[in-house]
Amino acid sequence: MAKYKPTAKKKRLIKAGSQTKWAPFWTVPKKYGSGRRVHPGRHTAKKRSWRRTKLKA
């Protein structure tokens, strides 16, 4: 990647990076109930890794 990045591209990369994080821990009991133990990454909308899937940014 280029040494100097345009600001618009930086913003797109930042947004894509934040979309791949796990859902907050408090969403688990909200969605499944207090007794169910589920990983918060299970209900994250977009799962992407910088190694696996590249962006068209």
C-alpha positions as CSV (number, residue, x, y, z in Angstrom):
1,M,0.0,0.0,0.0
2,A,1.1,3.5,-0.6
3,K,3.0,5.4,2.0
4,Y,0.6,8.4,1.9
5,K,-3.1,7.5,1.9
6,P,-5.9,9.8,0.9
7,T,-8.1,10.8,3.8
8,A,-11.3,9.3,2.2
9,K,-9.6,5.9,1.9
10,K,-8.4,6.1,5.5
11,K,-11.9,6.7,6.6
12,R,-13.2,3.7,4.7
13,L,-10.5,1.5,6.1
14,I,-11.2,2.7,9.7
15,K,-14.9,2.0,9.2
16,A,-14.3,-1.5,7.8
17,G,-11.9,-2.3,10.7
18,S,-14.5,-1.4,13.3
19,Q,-17.2,-3.5,11.6
20,T,-15.2,-6.7,12.1
21,K,-15.1,-6.4,15.9
22,W,-17.1,-8.6,18.2
23,A,-20.5,-7.5,19.3
24,P,-20.7,-6.0,22.8
25,F,-20.9,-8.6,25.6
26,W,-24.2,-7.3,26.9
27,T,-25.9,-8.2,23.6
28,V,-25.6,-11.9,24.4
29,P,-28.1,-12.1,27.3
30,K,-30.3,-9.5,25.5
31,K,-30.6,-11.8,22.5
32,Y,-30.5,-15.3,24.0
33,G,-31.5,-14.9,27.6
34,S,-29.3,-14.9,30.8
35,G,-28.8,-18.7,30.9
36,R,-27.3,-19.2,27.4
37,R,-23.6,-18.8,27.0
38,V,-22.7,-17.7,23.4
39,H,-19.7,-16.0,22.0
40,P,-20.4,-12.4,21.1
41,G,-18.6,-12.8,17.8
42,R,-21.4,-15.0,16.7
43,H,-23.8,-12.2,16.1
44,T,-21.5,-9.7,14.4
45,A,-22.9,-8.8,11.0
46,K,-19.6,-8.6,9.0
47,K,-16.8,-11.0,9.7
48,R,-13.6,-10.3,7.8
49,S,-9.9,-10.7,8.4
50,W,-7.2,-8.6,6.8
51,R,-5.5,-11.9,5.8
52,R,-8.5,-13.7,4.3
53,T,-10.7,-11.2,2.6
54,K,-9.5,-8.0,0.9
55,L,-11.5,-4.8,0.7
56,K,-12.3,-2.9,-2.5
57,A,-11.5,0.4,-0.7
